[in-house]
Every structure is written in structure tokens, then in C-alpha cells.
Amino acid sequence: MEKQNVFEHIAERTGGDIYIGVVGPVRTGKSTFIKKMMELALIPHMKNAAEKERAQDELPQSAAGRTIMTTEPKFIPN
């Protein structure tokens, strides 16, 4: 039986890009989750310095307390 890797299959179909949607109510840590995941799992493994810098610049901003820092995303193609 052939072993299938879901992530490899998605990467082939999307040209290497994987988009993950994170949804939930206000003030539940969606942006914090995205930022931490990127900082711990993805950015350290990027080899291209320009791509790494751009990824860090595109991370969501976060704030403590009642301040809402994130806004409605606008699609801007690379």
C-alpha cells in the first residue's frame, strides 16, 4: 500500500504554499497563536534571509489588555 503524506500532496497542488485559517471570537489569542507558531516552527527553518525578514514583518501585532491591534486582512499578492 502506498503511503500518502497529506502535507506533501497539498504542497504539490498549491506550489508549496499552505494557507491555514484561524477563526474564533474576539480576544481569544488567534493572532498570538499565529505569531508563536511562525516564530517557533517556521521562521527558524527559513534559509533565504529576505524571505525570513519579510515573514517577520508580516507577523500580526499583539497587545495586552483590551486593545485590539489586528485589523481585517487585505489580500496583497506577493
SULNORBEL-V578596 format. One record per pair of residues at least 6 apart in sequence whose ideal C-beta (glycine too) atoms are under 7 Angstrom apart, sorted by sequence separation. I is the first residue (numbers start at 1). J is the second residue. D is the distance in Angstrom with one decimal. If there is no record, write none. Layout:
# SULNORBEL-V578596
I & J & D
I & J & D
This chain:
# SULNORBEL-V578596
24 & 30 & 5.4
46 & 52 & 4.2
63 & 69 & 4.6
11 & 18 & 6.5
62 & 69 & 5.9
10 & 18 & 5.7
22 & 30 & 4.7
61 & 69 & 4.5
43 & 52 & 5.9
46 & 55 & 6.5
61 & 70 & 7.0
60 & 70 & 5.4
22 & 33 & 6.2
22 & 34 & 6.0
43 & 55 & 5.6
43 & 56 & 6.4
38 & 55 & 6.6
38 & 59 & 5.8
35 & 59 & 5.0
35 & 60 & 5.6
34 & 60 & 5.8
35 & 62 & 6.3
31 & 60 & 3.8
32 & 62 & 5.3
31 & 62 & 5.4
31 & 70 & 5.1
